[in-house]
């Protein structure tokens, strides 16, 4: 289970490297800046959610949510 911005950053970094992309490549293909990618991979907790979702989509990473029972 992933619970922290650092966990998400590590997933993004690992996936990016497995795909053979540099941080600059990812920034260009996701329409974000290099600084954003660097900070995201370091686990910066104040990264913009919309941009994070764009980077995840660019890498092919899918999010799944487990909702609590709503009764």
mmCIF file of the N, C-alpha and C atoms, coordinates in Angstrom:
data_MODEL
# 
_entry.id   MODEL 
# 
loop_
_atom_site.group_PDB 
_atom_site.id 
_atom_site.type_symbol 
_atom_site.label_atom_id 
_atom_site.label_alt_id 
_atom_site.label_comp_id 
_atom_site.label_asym_id 
_atom_site.label_entity_id 
_atom_site.label_seq_id 
_atom_site.pdbx_PDB_ins_code 
_atom_site.Cartn_x 
_atom_site.Cartn_y 
_atom_site.Cartn_z 
_atom_site.occupancy 
_atom_site.B_iso_or_equiv 
_atom_site.pdbx_formal_charge 
_atom_site.auth_seq_id 
_atom_site.auth_comp_id 
_atom_site.auth_asym_id 
_atom_site.auth_atom_id 
_atom_site.pdbx_PDB_model_num 
ATOM 1   N N  . UNK A 1 1  ? 0.843   -1.167 0.000   1.00 0.00 ? 1  UNK A N  1 
ATOM 2   C CA . UNK A 1 1  ? 0.000   0.000  0.000   1.00 0.00 ? 1  UNK A CA 1 
ATOM 3   C C  . UNK A 1 1  ? 0.894   1.238  0.000   1.00 0.00 ? 1  UNK A C  1 
ATOM 4   N N  . UNK A 1 2  ? 0.500   2.238  -0.741  1.00 0.00 ? 2  UNK A N  1 
ATOM 5   C CA . UNK A 1 2  ? 1.278   3.452  -0.864  1.00 0.00 ? 2  UNK A CA 1 
ATOM 6   C C  . UNK A 1 2  ? 0.547   4.578  -0.145  1.00 0.00 ? 2  UNK A C  1 
ATOM 7   N N  . UNK A 1 3  ? 1.241   5.251  0.750   1.00 0.00 ? 3  UNK A N  1 
ATOM 8   C CA . UNK A 1 3  ? 0.577   6.218  1.602   1.00 0.00 ? 3  UNK A CA 1 
ATOM 9   C C  . UNK A 1 3  ? 1.168   7.613  1.580   1.00 0.00 ? 3  UNK A C  1 
ATOM 10  N N  . UNK A 1 4  ? 2.322   7.794  0.990   1.00 0.00 ? 4  UNK A N  1 
ATOM 11  C CA . UNK A 1 4  ? 2.984   9.095  1.103   1.00 0.00 ? 4  UNK A CA 1 
ATOM 12  C C  . UNK A 1 4  ? 3.353   9.653  -0.272  1.00 0.00 ? 4  UNK A C  1 
ATOM 13  N N  . UNK A 1 5  ? 3.590   10.952 -0.344  1.00 0.00 ? 5  UNK A N  1 
ATOM 14  C CA . UNK A 1 5  ? 4.093   11.540 -1.594  1.00 0.00 ? 5  UNK A CA 1 
ATOM 15  C C  . UNK A 1 5  ? 5.421   10.907 -2.019  1.00 0.00 ? 5  UNK A C  1 
ATOM 16  N N  . UNK A 1 6  ? 6.230   10.520 -1.044  1.00 0.00 ? 6  UNK A N  1 
ATOM 17  C CA . UNK A 1 6  ? 7.506   9.874  -1.361  1.00 0.00 ? 6  UNK A CA 1 
ATOM 18  C C  . UNK A 1 6  ? 7.276   8.536  -2.066  1.00 0.00 ? 6  UNK A C  1 
ATOM 19  N N  . UNK A 1 7  ? 6.254   7.793  -1.632  1.00 0.00 ? 7  UNK A N  1 
ATOM 20  C CA . UNK A 1 7  ? 5.923   6.518  -2.271  1.00 0.00 ? 7  UNK A CA 1 
ATOM 21  C C  . UNK A 1 7  ? 5.530   6.730  -3.729  1.00 0.00 ? 7  UNK A C  1 
ATOM 22  N N  . UNK A 1 8  ? 4.703   7.727  -3.972  1.00 0.00 ? 8  UNK A N  1 
ATOM 23  C CA . UNK A 1 8  ? 4.272   8.027  -5.341  1.00 0.00 ? 8  UNK A CA 1 
ATOM 24  C C  . UNK A 1 8  ? 5.455   8.475  -6.186  1.00 0.00 ? 8  UNK A C  1 
ATOM 25  N N  . UNK A 1 9  ? 6.305   9.305  -5.617  1.00 0.00 ? 9  UNK A N  1 
ATOM 26  C CA . UNK A 1 9  ? 7.498   9.753  -6.334  1.00 0.00 ? 9  UNK A CA 1 
ATOM 27  C C  . UNK A 1 9  ? 8.390   8.600  -6.728  1.00 0.00 ? 9  UNK A C  1 
ATOM 28  N N  . UNK A 1 10 ? 8.550   7.646  -5.840  1.00 0.00 ? 10 UNK A N  1 
ATOM 29  C CA . UNK A 1 10 ? 9.396   6.473  -6.126  1.00 0.00 ? 10 UNK A CA 1 
ATOM 30  C C  . UNK A 1 10 ? 8.788   5.624  -7.239  1.00 0.00 ? 10 UNK A C  1 
ATOM 31  N N  . UNK A 1 11 ? 7.481   5.458  -7.224  1.00 0.00 ? 11 UNK A N  1 
ATOM 32  C CA . UNK A 1 11 ? 6.803   4.702  -8.287  1.00 0.00 ? 11 UNK A CA 1 
ATOM 33  C C  . UNK A 1 11 ? 7.024   5.385  -9.632  1.00 0.00 ? 11 UNK A C  1 
ATOM 34  N N  . UNK A 1 12 ? 6.870   6.689  -9.658  1.00 0.00 ? 12 UNK A N  1 
ATOM 35  C CA . UNK A 1 12 ? 7.055   7.450  -10.897 1.00 0.00 ? 12 UNK A CA 1 
ATOM 36  C C  . UNK A 1 12 ? 8.495   7.331  -11.378 1.00 0.00 ? 12 UNK A C  1 
ATOM 37  N N  . UNK A 1 13 ? 9.438   7.498  -10.475 1.00 0.00 ? 13 UNK A N  1 
ATOM 38  C CA . UNK A 1 13 ? 10.853  7.413  -10.851 1.00 0.00 ? 13 UNK A CA 1 
ATOM 39  C C  . UNK A 1 13 ? 11.203  6.018  -11.371 1.00 0.00 ? 13 UNK A C  1 
ATOM 40  N N  . UNK A 1 14 ? 10.767  4.996  -10.684 1.00 0.00 ? 14 UNK A N  1 
ATOM 41  C CA . UNK A 1 14 ? 11.064  3.615  -11.094 1.00 0.00 ? 14 UNK A CA 1 
ATOM 42  C C  . UNK A 1 14 ? 10.471  3.318  -12.465 1.00 0.00 ? 14 UNK A C  1 
ATOM 43  N N  . UNK A 1 15 ? 9.223   3.720  -12.667 1.00 0.00 ? 15 UNK A N  1 
ATOM 44  C CA . UNK A 1 15 ? 8.564   3.482  -13.958 1.00 0.00 ? 15 UNK A CA 1 
ATOM 45  C C  . UNK A 1 15 ? 9.259   4.241  -15.071 1.00 0.00 ? 15 UNK A C  1 
ATOM 46  N N  . UNK A 1 16 ? 9.579   5.494  -14.809 1.00 0.00 ? 16 UNK A N  1 
ATOM 47  C CA . UNK A 1 16 ? 10.267  6.316  -15.819 1.00 0.00 ? 16 UNK A CA 1 
ATOM 48  C C  . UNK A 1 16 ? 11.570  5.669  -16.251 1.00 0.00 ? 16 UNK A C  1 
ATOM 49  N N  . UNK A 1 17 ? 12.348  5.214  -15.275 1.00 0.00 ? 17 UNK A N  1 
ATOM 50  C CA . UNK A 1 17 ? 13.633  4.593  -15.591 1.00 0.00 ? 17 UNK A CA 1 
ATOM 51  C C  . UNK A 1 17 ? 13.457  3.288  -16.352 1.00 0.00 ? 17 UNK A C  1 
ATOM 52  N N  . UNK A 1 18 ? 12.463  2.489  -15.978 1.00 0.00 ? 18 UNK A N  1 
ATOM 53  C CA . UNK A 1 18 ? 12.208  1.230  -16.693 1.00 0.00 ? 18 UNK A CA 1 
ATOM 54  C C  . UNK A 1 18 ? 11.806  1.480  -18.139 1.00 0.00 ? 18 UNK A C  1 
ATOM 55  N N  . UNK A 1 19 ? 11.166  2.619  -18.385 1.00 0.00 ? 19 UNK A N  1 
ATOM 56  C CA . UNK A 1 19 ? 10.775  2.984  -19.748 1.00 0.00 ? 19 UNK A CA 1 
ATOM 57  C C  . UNK A 1 19 ? 11.912  3.648  -20.521 1.00 0.00 ? 19 UNK A C  1 
ATOM 58  N N  . UNK A 1 20 ? 13.048  3.866  -19.849 1.00 0.00 ? 20 UNK A N  1 
ATOM 59  C CA . UNK A 1 20 ? 14.210  4.468  -20.511 1.00 0.00 ? 20 UNK A CA 1 
ATOM 60  C C  . UNK A 1 20 ? 14.066  5.956  -20.753 1.00 0.00 ? 20 UNK A C  1 
ATOM 61  N N  . UNK A 1 21 ? 13.276  6.623  -19.933 1.00 0.00 ? 21 UNK A N  1 
ATOM 62  C CA . UNK A 1 21 ? 13.067  8.058  -20.091 1.00 0.00 ? 21 UNK A CA 1 
ATOM 63  C C  . UNK A 1 21 ? 13.917  8.836  -19.099 1.00 0.00 ? 21 UNK A C  1 
ATOM 64  N N  . UNK A 1 22 ? 14.391  9.982  -19.529 1.00 0.00 ? 22 UNK A N  1 
ATOM 65  C CA . UNK A 1 22 ? 15.043  10.893 -18.599 1.00 0.00 ? 22 UNK A CA 1 
ATOM 66  C C  . UNK A 1 22 ? 13.956  11.757 -17.958 1.00 0.00 ? 22 UNK A C  1 
ATOM 67  N N  . UNK A 1 23 ? 14.328  12.472 -16.908 1.00 0.00 ? 23 UNK A N  1 
ATOM 68  C CA . UNK A 1 23 ? 13.372  13.399 -16.302 1.00 0.00 ? 23 UNK A CA 1 
ATOM 69  C C  . UNK A 1 23 ? 12.954  14.462 -17.316 1.00 0.00 ? 23 UNK A C  1 
ATOM 70  N N  . UNK A 1 24 ? 13.887  14.893 -18.124 1.00 0.00 ? 24 UNK A N  1 
ATOM 71  C CA . UNK A 1 24 ? 13.578  15.897 -19.152 1.00 0.00 ? 24 UNK A CA 1 
ATOM 72  C C  . UNK A 1 24 ? 12.592  15.331 -20.180 1.00 0.00 ? 24 UNK A C  1 
ATOM 73  N N  . UNK A 1 25 ? 12.812  14.076 -20.603 1.00 0.00 ? 25 UNK A N  1 
ATOM 74  C CA . UNK A 1 25 ? 11.879  13.427 -21.536 1.00 0.00 ? 25 UNK A CA 1 
ATOM 75  C C  . UNK A 1 25 ? 10.468  13.408 -20.959 1.00 0.00 ? 25 UNK A C  1 
ATOM 76  N N  . UNK A 1 26 ? 10.362  13.010 -19.690 1.00 0.00 ? 26 UNK A N  1 
ATOM 77  C CA . UNK A 1 26 ? 9.053   12.920 -19.051 1.00 0.00 ? 26 UNK A CA 1 
ATOM 78  C C  . UNK A 1 26 ? 8.404   14.292 -18.940 1.00 0.00 ? 26 UNK A C  1 
ATOM 79  N N  . UNK A 1 27 ? 9.189   15.289 -18.602 1.00 0.00 ? 27 UNK A N  1 
ATOM 80  C CA . UNK A 1 27 ? 8.652   16.646 -18.522 1.00 0.00 ? 27 UNK A CA 1 
ATOM 81  C C  . UNK A 1 27 ? 8.096   17.091 -19.874 1.00 0.00 ? 27 UNK A C  1 
ATOM 82  N N  . UNK A 1 28 ? 8.832   16.823 -20.927 1.00 0.00 ? 28 UNK A N  1 
ATOM 83  C CA . UNK A 1 28 ? 8.394   17.232 -22.271 1.00 0.00 ? 28 UNK A CA 1 
ATOM 84  C C  . UNK A 1 28 ? 7.143   16.482 -22.712 1.00 0.00 ? 28 UNK A C  1 
ATOM 85  N N  . UNK A 1 29 ? 7.116   15.172 -22.498 1.00 0.00 ? 29 UNK A N  1 
ATOM 86  C CA . UNK A 1 29 ? 5.974   14.388 -22.971 1.00 0.00 ? 29 UNK A CA 1 
ATOM 87  C C  . UNK A 1 29 ? 4.724   14.591 -22.123 1.00 0.00 ? 29 UNK A C  1 
ATOM 88  N N  . UNK A 1 30 ? 4.891   14.991 -20.884 1.00 0.00 ? 30 UNK A N  1 
ATOM 89  C CA . UNK A 1 30 ? 3.724   15.206 -20.023 1.00 0.00 ? 30 UNK A CA 1 
ATOM 90  C C  . UNK A 1 30 ? 3.283   16.668 -19.988 1.00 0.00 ? 30 UNK A C  1 
ATOM 91  N N  . UNK A 1 31 ? 4.060   17.537 -20.631 1.00 0.00 ? 31 UNK A N  1 
ATOM 92  C CA . UNK A 1 31 ? 3.700   18.955 -20.665 1.00 0.00 ? 31 UNK A CA 1 
ATOM 93  C C  . UNK A 1 31 ? 3.922   19.663 -19.338 1.00 0.00 ? 31 UNK A C  1 
ATOM 94  N N  . UNK A 1 32 ? 4.837   19.134 -18.547 1.00 0.00 ? 32 UNK A N  1 
ATOM 95  C CA . UNK A 1 32 ? 5.177   19.776 -17.279 1.00 0.00 ? 32 UNK A CA 1 
ATOM 96  C C  . UNK A 1 32 ? 6.605   20.282 -17.372 1.00 0.00 ? 32 UNK A C  1 
ATOM 97  N N  . UNK A 1 33 ? 7.115   20.844 -16.298 1.00 0.00 ? 33 UNK A N  1 
ATOM 98  C CA . UNK A 1 33 ? 8.487   21.319 -16.296 1.00 0.00 ? 33 UNK A CA 1 
ATOM 99  C C  . UNK A 1 33 ? 9.430   20.316 -15.661 1.00 0.00 ? 33 UNK A C  1 
ATOM 100 N N  . UNK A 1 34 ? 10.692  20.442 -15.994 1.00 0.00 ? 34 UNK A N  1 
ATOM 101 C CA . UNK A 1 34 ? 11.714  19.567 -15.424 1.00 0.00 ? 34 UNK A CA 1 
ATOM 102 C C  . UNK A 1 34 ? 11.742  19.691 -13.909 1.00 0.00 ? 34 UNK A C  1 
ATOM 103 N N  . UNK A 1 35 ? 11.673  20.900 -13.401 1.00 0.00 ? 35 UNK A N  1 
ATOM 104 C CA . UNK A 1 35 ? 11.687  21.103 -11.945 1.00 0.00 ? 35 UNK A CA 1 
ATOM 105 C C  . UNK A 1 35 ? 10.521  20.370 -11.279 1.00 0.00 ? 35 UNK A C  1 
ATOM 106 N N  . UNK A 1 36 ? 9.342   20.403 -11.926 1.00 0.00 ? 36 UNK A N  1 
ATOM 107 C CA . UNK A 1 36 ? 8.178   19.703 -11.378 1.00 0.00 ? 36 UNK A CA 1 
ATOM 108 C C  . UNK A 1 36 ? 8.456   18.208 -11.255 1.00 0.00 ? 36 UNK A C  1 
ATOM 109 N N  . UNK A 1 37 ? 9.022   17.611 -12.298 1.00 0.00 ? 37 UNK A N  1 
ATOM 110 C CA . UNK A 1 37 ? 9.319   16.178 -12.279 1.00 0.00 ? 37 UNK A CA 1 
ATOM 111 C C  . UNK A 1 37 ? 10.331  15.857 -11.183 1.00 0.00 ? 37 UNK A C  1 
ATOM 112 N N  . UNK A 1 38 ? 11.350  16.659 -11.056 1.00 0.00 ? 38 UNK A N  1 
ATOM 113 C CA . UNK A 1 38 ? 12.368  16.442 -10.019 1.00 0.00 ? 38 UNK A CA 1 
ATOM 114 C C  . UNK A 1 38 ? 11.719  16.486 -8.638  1.00 0.00 ? 38 UNK A C  1 
ATOM 115 N N  . UNK A 1 39 ? 10.913  17.503 -8.389  1.00 0.00 ? 39 UNK A N  1 
ATOM 116 C CA . UNK A 1 39 ? 10.265  17.633 -7.087  1.00 0.00 ? 39 UNK A CA 1 
ATOM 117 C C  . UNK A 1 39 ? 9.259   16.509 -6.840  1.00 0.00 ? 39 UNK A C  1 
ATOM 118 N N  . UNK A 1 40 ? 8.532   16.133 -7.872  1.00 0.00 ? 40 UNK A N  1 
ATOM 119 C CA . UNK A 1 40 ? 7.563   15.043 -7.750  1.00 0.00 ? 40 UNK A CA 1 
ATOM 120 C C  . UNK A 1 40 ? 8.261   13.742 -7.373  1.00 0.00 ? 40 UNK A C  1 
ATOM 121 N N  . UNK A 1 41 ? 9.352   13.430 -8.037  1.00 0.00 ? 41 UNK A N  1 
ATOM 122 C CA . UNK A 1 41 ? 10.075  12.199 -7.743  1.00 0.00 ? 41 UNK A CA 1 
ATOM 123 C C  . UNK A 1 41 ? 10.707  12.222 -6.347  1.00 0.00 ? 41 UNK A C  1 
ATOM 124 N N  . UNK A 1 42 ? 10.975  13.409 -5.824  1.00 0.00 ? 42 UNK A N  1 
ATOM 125 C CA . UNK A 1 42 ? 11.514  13.527 -4.468  1.00 0.00 ? 42 UNK A CA 1 
ATOM 126 C C  . UNK A 1 42 ? 10.417  13.446 -3.410  1.00 0.00 ? 42 UNK A C  1 
ATOM 127 N N  . UNK A 1 43 ? 9.155   13.445 -3.860  1.00 0.00 ? 43 UNK A N  1 
ATOM 128 C CA . UNK A 1 43 ? 8.053   13.318 -2.922  1.00 0.00 ? 43 UNK A CA 1 
ATOM 129 C C  . UNK A 1 43 ? 7.529   14.620 -2.357  1.00 0.00 ? 43 UNK A C  1 
ATOM 130 N N  . UNK A 1 44 ? 7.706   15.704 -3.080  1.00 0.00 ? 44 UNK A N  1 
ATOM 131 C CA . UNK A 1 44 ? 7.207   16.995 -2.599  1.00 0.00 ? 44 UNK A CA 1 
ATOM 132 C C  . UNK A 1 44 ? 5.695   16.912 -2.404  1.00 0.00 ? 44 UNK A C  1 
ATOM 133 N N  . UNK A 1 45 ? 5.252   17.227 -1.214  1.00 0.00 ? 45 UNK A N  1 
ATOM 134 C CA . UNK A 1 45 ? 3.842   17.029 -0.875  1.00 0.00 ? 45 UNK A CA 1 
ATOM 135 C C  . UNK A 1 45 ? 2.917   18.105 -1.428  1.00 0.00 ? 45 UNK A C  1 
ATOM 136 N N  . UNK A 1 46 ? 3.457   19.193 -1.936  1.00 0.00 ? 46 UNK A N  1 
ATOM 137 C CA . UNK A 1 46 ? 2.604   20.273 -2.436  1.00 0.00 ? 46 UNK A CA 1 
ATOM 138 C C  . UNK A 1 46 ? 2.511   20.307 -3.961  1.00 0.00 ? 46 UNK A C  1 
ATOM 139 N N  . UNK A 1 47 ? 2.899   19.238 -4.635  1.00 0.00 ? 47 UNK A N  1 
ATOM 140 C CA . UNK A 1 47 ? 2.776   19.192 -6.097  1.00 0.00 ? 47 UNK A CA 1 
ATOM 141 C C  . UNK A 1 47 ? 1.304   19.249 -6.489  1.00 0.00 ? 47 UNK A C  1 
ATOM 142 N N  . UNK A 1 48 ? 1.026   19.905 -7.597  1.00 0.00 ? 48 UNK A N  1 
ATOM 143 C CA . UNK A 1 48 ? -0.351  20.050 -8.076  1.00 0.00 ? 48 UNK A CA 1 
ATOM 144 C C  . UNK A 1 48 ? -0.916  18.707 -8.507  1.00 0.00 ? 48 UNK A C  1 
ATOM 145 N N  . UNK A 1 49 ? -2.071  18.372 -7.955  1.00 0.00 ? 49 UNK A N  1 
ATOM 146 C CA . UNK A 1 49 ? -2.685  17.079 -8.224  1.00 0.00 ? 49 UNK A CA 1 
ATOM 147 C C  . UNK A 1 49 ? -2.952  16.861 -9.714  1.00 0.00 ? 49 UNK A C  1 
ATOM 148 N N  . UNK A 1 50 ? -3.422  17.879 -10.393 1.00 0.00 ? 50 UNK A N  1 
ATOM 149 C CA . UNK A 1 50 ? -3.706  17.743 -11.824 1.00 0.00 ? 50 UNK A CA 1 
ATOM 150 C C  . UNK A 1 50 ? -2.470  17.360 -12.618 1.00 0.00 ? 50 UNK A C  1 
ATOM 151 N N  . UNK A 1 51 ? -1.361  17.979 -12.296 1.00 0.00 ? 51 UNK A N  1 
ATOM 152 C CA . UNK A 1 51 ? -0.113  17.661 -12.985 1.00 0.00 ? 51 UNK A CA 1 
ATOM 153 C C  . UNK A 1 51 ? 0.373   16.260 -12.622 1.00 0.00 ? 51 UNK A C  1 
ATOM 154 N N  . UNK A 1 52 ? 0.207   15.883 -11.363 1.00 0.00 ? 52 UNK A N  1 
ATOM 155 C CA . UNK A 1 52 ? 0.592   14.526 -10.947 1.00 0.00 ? 52 UNK A CA 1 
ATOM 156 C C  . UNK A 1 52 ? -0.201  13.505 -11.743 1.00 0.00 ? 52 UNK A C  1 
ATOM 157 N N  . UNK A 1 53 ? -1.502  13.716 -11.875 1.00 0.00 ? 53 UNK A N  1 
ATOM 158 C CA . UNK A 1 53 ? -2.339  12.787 -12.638 1.00 0.00 ? 53 UNK A CA 1 
ATOM 159 C C  . UNK A 1 53 ? -1.918  12.735 -14.103 1.00 0.00 ? 53 UNK A C  1 
ATOM 160 N N  . UNK A 1 54 ? -1.517  13.870 -14.654 1.00 0.00 ? 54 UNK A N  1 
ATOM 161 C CA . UNK A 1 54 ? -1.036  13.903 -16.037 1.00 0.00 ? 54 UNK A CA 1 
ATOM 162 C C  . UNK A 1 54 ? 0.230   13.070 -16.189 1.00 0.00 ? 54 UNK A C  1 
ATOM 163 N N  . UNK A 1 55 ? 1.156   13.202 -15.258 1.00 0.00 ? 55 UNK A N  1 
ATOM 164 C CA . UNK A 1 55 ? 2.402   12.427 -15.306 1.00 0.00 ? 55 UNK A CA 1 
ATOM 165 C C  . UNK A 1 55 ? 2.090   10.936 -15.175 1.00 0.00 ? 55 UNK A C  1 
ATOM 166 N N  . UNK A 1 56 ? 1.203   10.581 -14.262 1.00 0.00 ? 56 UNK A N  1 
ATOM 167 C CA . UNK A 1 56 ? 0.840   9.168  -14.108 1.00 0.00 ? 56 UNK A CA 1 
ATOM 168 C C  . UNK A 1 56 ? 0.252   8.615  -15.407 1.00 0.00 ? 56 UNK A C  1 
ATOM 169 N N  . UNK A 1 57 ? -0.655  9.375  -16.038 1.00 0.00 ? 57 UNK A N  1 
ATOM 170 C CA . UNK A 1 57 ? -1.235  8.932  -17.320 1.00 0.00 ? 57 UNK A CA 1 
ATOM 171 C C  . UNK A 1 57 ? -0.162  8.799  -18.387 1.00 0.00 ? 57 UNK A C  1 
ATOM 172 N N  . UNK A 1 58 ? 0.766   9.750  -18.438 1.00 0.00 ? 58 UNK A N  1 
ATOM 173 C CA . UNK A 1 58 ? 1.837   9.714  -19.432 1.00 0.00 ? 58 UNK A CA 1 
ATOM 174 C C  . UNK A 1 58 ? 2.654   8.435  -19.302 1.00 0.00 ? 58 UNK A C  1 
ATOM 175 N N  . UNK A 1 59 ? 2.885   7.997  -18.069 1.00 0.00 ? 59 UNK A N  1 
ATOM 176 C CA . UNK A 1 59 ? 3.671   6.780  -17.826 1.00 0.00 ? 59 UNK A CA 1 
ATOM 177 C C  . UNK A 1 59 ? 2.834   5.503  -17.906 1.00 0.00 ? 59 UNK A C  1 
ATOM 178 N N  . UNK A 1 60 ? 1.530   5.649  -18.053 1.00 0.00 ? 60 UNK A N  1 
ATOM 179 C CA . UNK A 1 60 ? 0.663   4.472  -18.114 1.00 0.00 ? 60 UNK A CA 1 
ATOM 180 C C  . UNK A 1 60 ? 0.332   3.891  -16.749 1.00 0.00 ? 60 UNK A C  1 
ATOM 181 N N  . UNK A 1 61 ? 0.523   4.677  -15.696 1.00 0.00 ? 61 UNK A N  1 
ATOM 182 C CA . UNK A 1 61 ? 0.218   4.239  -14.336 1.00 0.00 ? 61 UNK A CA 1 
ATOM 183 C C  . UNK A 1 61 ? -1.250  4.538  -14.059 1.00 0.00 ? 61 UNK A C  1 
ATOM 184 N N  . UNK A 1 62 ? -1.974  3.530  -13.581 1.00 0.00 ? 62 UNK A N  1 
ATOM 185 C CA . UNK A 1 62 ? -3.395  3.691  -13.290 1.00 0.00 ? 62 UNK A CA 1 
ATOM 186 C C  . UNK A 1 62 ? -3.625  3.705  -11.790 1.00 0.00 ? 62 UNK A C  1 
ATOM 187 N N  . UNK A 1 63 ? -4.540  4.557  -11.367 1.00 0.00 ? 63 UNK A N  1 
ATOM 188 C CA . UNK A 1 63 ? -4.924  4.633  -9.961  1.00 0.00 ? 63 UNK A CA 1 
ATOM 189 C C  . UNK A 1 63 ? -6.207  3.835  -9.744  1.00 0.00 ? 63 UNK A C  1 
ATOM 190 N N  . UNK A 1 64 ? -6.267  3.163  -8.624  1.00 0.00 ? 64 UNK A N  1 
ATOM 191 C CA . UNK A 1 64 ? -7.485  2.475  -8.217  1.00 0.00 ? 64 UNK A CA 1 
ATOM 192 C C  . UNK A 1 64 ? -7.828  2.959  -6.820  1.00 0.00 ? 64 UNK A C  1 
ATOM 193 N N  . UNK A 1 65 ? -9.100  3.216  -6.600  1.00 0.00 ? 65 UNK A N  1 
ATOM 194 C CA . UNK A 1 65 ? -9.543  3.665  -5.293  1.00 0.00 ? 65 UNK A CA 1 
ATOM 195 C C  . UNK A 1 65 ? -10.401 2.590  -4.665  1.00 0.00 ? 65 UNK A C  1 
ATOM 196 N N  . UNK A 1 66 ? -10.145 2.295  -3.414  1.00 0.00 ? 66 UNK A N  1 
ATOM 197 C CA . UNK A 1 66 ? -10.977 1.375  -2.642  1.00 0.00 ? 66 UNK A CA 1 
ATOM 198 C C  . UNK A 1 66 ? -11.820 2.222  -1.703  1.00 0.00 ? 66 UNK A C  1 
ATOM 199 N N  . UNK A 1 67 ? -13.110 2.304  -2.009  1.00 0.00 ? 67 UNK A N  1 
ATOM 200 C CA . UNK A 1 67 ? -14.001 3.109  -1.200  1.00 0.00 ? 67 UNK A CA 1 
ATOM 201 C C  . UNK A 1 67 ? -14.501 2.321  0.005   1.00 0.00 ? 67 UNK A C  1 
ATOM 202 N N  . UNK A 1 68 ? -14.743 3.005  1.094   1.00 0.00 ? 68 UNK A N  1 
ATOM 203 C CA . UNK A 1 68 ? -15.295 2.313  2.251   1.00 0.00 ? 68 UNK A CA 1 
ATOM 204 C C  . UNK A 1 68 ? -16.758 1.950  1.973   1.00 0.00 ? 68 UNK A C  1 
ATOM 205 N N  . UNK A 1 69 ? -17.259 0.967  2.683   1.00 0.00 ? 69 UNK A N  1 
ATOM 206 C CA . UNK A 1 69 ? -18.684 0.629  2.503   1.00 0.00 ? 69 UNK A CA 1 
ATOM 207 C C  . UNK A 1 69 ? -19.545 1.854  2.823   1.00 0.00 ? 69 UNK A C  1 
ATOM 208 N N  . UNK A 1 70 ? -20.463 2.154  1.945   1.00 0.00 ? 70 UNK A N  1 
ATOM 209 C CA . UNK A 1 70 ? -21.319 3.324  2.121   1.00 0.00 ? 70 UNK A CA 1 
ATOM 210 C C  . UNK A 1 70 ? -22.727 2.878  2.478   1.00 0.00 ? 70 UNK A C  1 
ATOM 211 N N  . UNK A 1 71 ? -22.933 2.587  3.731   1.00 0.00 ? 71 UNK A N  1 
ATOM 212 C CA . UNK A 1 71 ? -24.253 2.110  4.173   1.00 0.00 ? 71 UNK A CA 1 
ATOM 213 C C  . UNK A 1 71 ? -24.814 2.977  5.246   1.00 0.00 ? 71 UNK A C  1 
# 
